[in-house]
Amino acid sequence: MSLNEENVLDALRNVIDPDLGKDLVSLNMIEDIKINGKNVTFTVNLTTPACPLKAEIERACINAVKHLVDEEAVVTPNMSSKVTQSRTPGQGDQNLLKDVKNIIAVASGKGGVGKSTVSVNLAVALAKTGAKVGLVDTDIYGPSIPTMFDIHERPNINTQRKLIPLEKFGVKLLSMGFLVKQDEAVVWRGPMVSSAVKQFLSETEWGELDYLILDLPPGTGDIQLTIVQSVPLSGAIIVSTPQTVALDDARKGVAMFGKVNVPVLGIVENMAYFTPPDLPDRKYYIFGKHGAKNLSEKMGVPFLGEIPIEEQLREGGDSGNPIVTEHPEAPSSLAFSELANRTAQQISIRNATQDPTEKVEILYR
C-alpha cells in the first residue's frame, strides 16, 4: 500500500481510544499528517494532558501505520492534548466562567476526612501534567487553602473590578482566607455566605482553565445548592475515609448530586491505610479496610483510588508545600498523581458520553 495521507488516515481508524471506545479519526484527534519519503509525522490530540494511556495509544498509532501501510515507514506521532469541555458554547450565562472547560466539585458528607488535602493535591497534580487549573476554597467559615499553600496576601482587583486569583505551583487560587485576617472569624448567616460564593465564581478573572476545582465544605447545605444553581458542574468527587460513620455521610453526598443531575466522577478513599517507614511491606488499616471502595461498587460509581496516611502528607499541608511537589516519589504523592489521571479520564469519558450538565433552577426544599 502506498504511503500517502489518505492511507495513513485509514490506518489510524483502527486505533481505538480505550476510554471512549471510538477510533482516533472519528474523535477528530488526528491532525497535521506530513509525509517525507519514508518519514511520517502527525499530531494526536488526546482529551487530557493527564491521559494515563498516552504511551499505549502512541504505540498503537505506530503499529497501525507500519503494519497496514508500510513496514519500512518511520512513524513519529506528536502526542499533544486538547482538554474536552462539558459545557456548550452559549450555555447558561455566557459571562460566567465562559473560558472554563470543566468545573469539578470535591465534596464530602462529613468533615475531617481530608477533603481539602485531596483538593489541593489533585489540583497541583493536574497542573503538573500541563493542564490549566484553578482552585476555589468555598468553605467560607473554615478556609484551608491559605495555610495549605502558605499564601496570606490579598488578591488584586483589575480595571473591570474583578478579583485576580493568586497563583502558586501553577494553580490559580481564591479563598475567603485571602480576604480576612488569619485570626478573624467570619460570622455570617447563610445568604451572605451564598452571596460570597457566587462572587468568587462570577466576579473573578479566572481566564482560560481546563479544570476549575471547587473545594466544598462538608455536608449538603446552602453552599452546595448555591453552586449547582450558579454553574453547570462537570461532575463531583466524593471523599471519604473507610470507616462506617464517614461512609454513611458519603452516601448522602452521592445522593445529593444524583438529585440535582450532577454526575459523580467517583469516590476517593482517604486515610486508607498506614505503612510504617521501617516496615514498607506492611499495611495497617486503621479506619477499616476498603470501605469506600466497597461503597463505590454498591452505588455503581467509579473508584478513583486510595490515599495512604503519611506524616509527610500532613507536613506538606501544614507548611504550604503539597506532597506532590515536595516528595513526588512518596506513596501518597504517587496516589494523588494516579487520582489526577483517573479524574481526567473520567472527565473525558463523561464529556464524550453524556449531555452537558445544566444549572439547577428548582431544587428540593
N, C-alpha and C positions, 0 to 999 in steps of 0.2 A: 504494500500500500504506500502511495506517495506521501512524502512528508510535507503536508500543507496545512493551513489554518483550519480548514473545514474538517479534515480527518482528525486533527488533534482535538478539536472541539467534540467530535463524535466519540472519540476515545474517552474523553473526560466525562461523558454522560454515564459512563459505567462506574464512576466513583460516587458512592453514596455517603452523604453525611450521616454518621451513625446515630446522632441525636434526633435529627429532623426527618430521617427516613426518605429523603429525596436526593436526586443527583445534583452535583455542584452546578451544572449548567442550568438546570431548571430553577435553581435557587439564585441564579444570577451572581454566582460567586467568582466566575472566571472573567478576567479582563486582560487586555494588552498582550495577546498572543503574538510572539515575534519568532521568526524562523530565519536562521542564518546558516546555510549549509546543513550540517547535522545538529546544530545547536538550537534548542527550543527553550524559550522562556515564556512565562506567563505569570500573572498575579492571581493568587487565590485569596479572596476576601472572606475570612472567617467571620462568624457573627459576634465574636468577642476576642479581645487580646488574651483573655484568660482561658481560651479553649484547651481543655486537657487532652484533646485528641489531635492536636496540631501535627505531631510527628507521624502519627498513623495516616492522616489524610495526605500529608506530603509524600510518604512512601507509596500510597495508593495511586496518586497522580503520576508519579514517575513510572511505576509499573504499567499503568494503563497505556501510556503513550509508547513505551518501549515494546510492549507485548502486542498491542493492537495496531500500531502504525509502523514503527521502525526500531528494530532491536539495537541498531547502532546509534540511535539518537542520544545526544547528551541533553538530558532534561533538567531544567533548573526552575522549579516553582518558587516564586517570591511569595512567602507566606505573610499576608497582611491581615487587617481586620477592619470591619465596619460594624459597630455595635448596632443591632436592630433596636427598634423602639416599639413601645406598647401603646403609644397614643398616636392618633392620626392627625395630619395637618388640619388646623382649624377646629379641633375638638375642644369643646367647652370654652372657657375664657382664653382667647388666643394670647393674651398678655401675661398669663400666669404660668411661669416655668415653661415658656414656649420652646426654649432651647434645651430642655432636659429630656433625654430619651426615655429613661426608666426611673421610677420612684419606688423605692423598696422600704417598707416598714419593718423594723425589727422590734418585736413585741414579746411580752411575757405575761402570764396570768398573775404572777406574784412577784414581789420584789426580792432582791437578794440572790438571784440566780445567775448574775453576771451578764446581764443583757447589754450594758454599756461596754463592758470589756469585749464582748463579741462584736458589737457595732464598730468600735474603734479599730480593732484588728482586722475586721472584714474590710473596712474602708481603706485602710493602709495597704492591705494585701492586694486589693483590686487596683489601687493606684500603682503599685509596683509592677503590675502587668502592662502598664501603659494606658490604662483607662483613665478618663477624666471623671473624678469622683468628688462629690460633696457630702457633708455630714451635718445634719441638723439635730441638735440636742433639744427635743421637745418637752423634756421634763423641766417645767418652769420652777417648781418648788425645790427640786433637788438636782440641779445640773451637775453632771460629772465630767463633761468634755474639757472644761478649762484645766482641771487637775490632770486628766489623763493625757493631755497634750502639753501641759505646762505652759499655757498661754493665759495671761491675765490682763491683757490690754483691751481697750475699747475699739471696735471696728470703726473705720471712717465712713463718711457719707458722700456720695457723688453728687454731681450737679442736678441730677433728677431726684434728689432727696431719697436715694435708696442706700441701704447698708451695703458695704463692701465686705464680703466674708474674709476672715483671717485665713491664713494658709500655712500648713506645716505637713511635712512628709508627702507633699503632692496632693493633699486633701483640703478642699475649701471647707471652712468651719463656721458655724454660728451657734451661739448658746446664750441663754439668759444670763449665764455666769459671766459673759463678757460685758454685760451692761449694768451689773450691780456689783457692789463691793463684795469681796470674798466672804466676809463675816456678816453680811447683811441678808436677812431673811425676806423672801417675797411672800407677803401676806395679802393675797388676793382671793376674791371669790371667782367661781367658775367662769362667768362671762368675760372677765378681764384676762384670764389665762387663755381662753379660746381665742380672744382677740390678738393676744401676743403671738400665738402660734400662726394665725393667719398672716400677721405682718411678716414673720420670718419667711413665709413662703412667697408672699406677694410683693413685699417691699424690700427685697434683697436682690442685688445684681449677681445672680449665680452664673450667668454666661452659659456657654455650651458644656453640658455634662452628659456622660454616658450613664452614670448612676448617681442618683441622689438618695442617700440613706437617711431615714428618719428614725432616730433613737427614741422610741416611745417610752413614756412612764409605764409602770406596771398597771395591770387591770384592764377594764373595758369601759372606761368612763368618758368624760367630756372631751378630752383631748383626742382620743381615738376617733370619736364620732365627728369632731370638728375636721379632722384630717380627711376622712373619707368623704365628707361633704364638700371639701375645698378643692381637692386634686384627685385625678384618676390614678390610683395606685397600680403599679405593675404587679405587685404581689407582696406577700408578707412572710417573714421568717419568724418562727416561734422558738424562743429559747427556754429550756427547762433543765433542771437537774434530774437525776434518775429517781429521786425519792418520791413516794406516793403523794405527799402533800403538794409538791410542785406540779406533778403530773395532773392532779385534779384541776388545778387552775389553768394549766396549759390547754386542756380540753376546751375550757371556756374561751380561751383566746382563738383557737381554731374555729369554734362555733361562731364567734362574733364575726370573724372575717367571712365565714360562709353566709351569714345573714345579709351582709352588705355586698355580696358578689365579688369579693376580692380573692384572687387565687392565693392559696397558701403554697409558697415555693418549697417549704419543707420545715422540719424540726431539727434543732441543734441540741445535742446533749452536752451541757457544760458541766465541769467538775465531775467528769465521767469516772475517773479513777486516779489513783496516786501511785507513782513509781518512785521508790526511794533512790537517791543518787547512787548508793552503794549496792543496790540490787536492781540493775537495769532490766532484768528479765521478769520481774515480779510486778503484778498489778493488784492494788488493793482497792476494792470497790466500796469506798467509804459511805456513799449515799445510796447504795443499791446498784444492781447490775442491769444495764441495757433497758432501763425503764422508759426513756424517751424513744429509743429505737423500737421497742415493742409497741409503744403508743402510736408511732407513725405508721406502723404496719396495720394496726387495728383501725386507724382513721383513714387509711388509704392516701396518705400524703408522703412525699419523699423524705428520706432520712438524709440529712446533709452532713452528718459526721459527729464525732465525739471529741471534746476538748479535755485533755487531762488537767489535773491540778498540778501547778508548778510554782515554786517560790519565785522564779524569775518572771513569771507572768504577773504575779501580784506586784513585784517590784517595778516592773515596767509601767503598770497603771499608776502607781504612786509617784513615780519620778517624771512622768510625761514622755517616756520613751517606750512605745509599744513593743512587745516582744518580737513582732515580725520584723522590726528594724534593728533591734539590739542583738537578738540571738536568733538569726534566721534558721539555724540548724536544730534548735530546741524542739522537742516533741510537740509542744503546744503551738509553736510557730509553724511547723510543718502542717499541723492540723488546720490552722487558720488559712494557710495557703490553699489547702485542699478544699476548705469551705468556700473560699473565693472562687475557685474553679467550678465547683458544683453549683454555686449560686448563679454565676454567669451562664452556665449550661442550662439551668432551669429557666432563666430569663429568656434565653434563645428559643428553647422549646415552647415556652408559653407564648412568645410573640409569633411563632410560626404556626401554632395550632389553635389559638384562642382569639376571640374578638377583643378589641381594645376595651380596657376597663373604663367605665364612666364614673363620674362623680355621683354620689348618692344624694338624691334630692329629698326623699322622705324616708325617715328611719323609724324603727320601732320605739315606742315610748314605754 
